[in-house]
Amino acid sequence: MTVDLRRALMTRAKNQRDQSLINKVRYSMQTYYCGLVAMVVAKGRLWLMGMLFGSRLHSRQLDLSGSLSMIKSYD
């Protein structure tokens, strides 16, 4: 009777330890994949912004430098 009870308690404790280990691994994998997805989304957003506004920003910089050189030439 006591041996069966002790064996049952030991099995239960081992199962709880295994479950906590599984939960820790699951949580770490979940955070890793969330971070990976967030990084990919951020890189994709930066790439998309570069594709959409890159040429516009580049032409604006050229216009700004051209207007600055015109101001300098008048002085």
N, C-alpha and C positions, 0 to 999 in steps of 0.2 A: 504493500500500500504506500509506504513512504518513498520507496524507490520509484514507483510509478509517478508519484506526485513530484518528486525532485526532477525526474526525467522530463515531465511535462513542463515544469517551470524553466528548466534549462533550454528546452526546445523553444519555448515562448520567448525567452530572452535572446536567444540566437536569432530567431526570426525578426524580432524588433531591431536588433543590431543590423541585420542584413537589410531590413527595410529602410533604416535611417541612412545606411550607406548608399542604397539605390536612390533615395531621395536627394542626397548630396550630389551624386553623379548626375542625376537628371537635372538638378538645378544649375549645376555648372555648365552642362551642355546647352541648356536652354539659354543661359546668359551669353555663352559664347556665340551661339547662332544668332541671337538677337543683335549682338554687337556686330557680327559679320554682315547681317542684312542691313543694319543702319549704315555701316561703312560703305557698302555697295550702293545704297540709295543716295548717300551724300555724294559719292564720286559721280554717280549717274546724273545727279542734279547739277553738279559743277560742270560736267561735260556738256549737258544740255544748255546751261546758261552760256557757256563758252561758244557753243554752236549758234545759239540764237543771237546773242548780243556781242559776240567777239568782233565781227566785222563792223558792227555799228560803233563799238567803242574805239576800234582802230581808226575808223574814218574820222571820228570825233577828235581823237588825239591829233590826227594829221591836220584837221581844220584849226585846232587850237594852236598848234605850232606854226601854221601858216599865218594866222592872224597875229601871233606874237612877233613873227619876223617882219610883218608889215608895219606893226607899231614901232619896232626898232628902226626900220628904214626911214620913218618919218622924222625921228629925232635926229 
